[in-house]
Amino acid sequence: HMAKFEIFKEMYGFQKKIHQKMKKVETQKG
């Protein structure tokens, strides 16, 4: 169970990072 949770945490963090990156690109476009 723990391993599954760790993987979920990794994926969530990764998604968050991508979301932040996209947000930055959007603000740069104006």
LINBELKA-V420302 format. One record per residue. N is the residue number from 0. RES is the residue in one small letter. SS is DSSP state (A for helix, B for strand, O for the rest). Layout:
# LINBELKA-V420302
n=[N,N]
res=[RES,RES]
ss=[SS,SS]
This chain:
# LINBELKA-V420302
n=[0,1,2,3,4,5,6,7,8,9,10,11,12,13,14,15,16,17,18,19,20,21,22,23,24,25,26,27,28,29]
res=[h,m,a,k,f,e,i,f,k,e,m,y,g,f,q,k,k,i,h,q,k,m,k,k,v,e,t,q,k,g]
ss=[O,A,A,A,A,A,A,A,A,A,A,A,A,A,A,A,A,A,A,A,A,A,A,A,A,A,A,A,A,O]
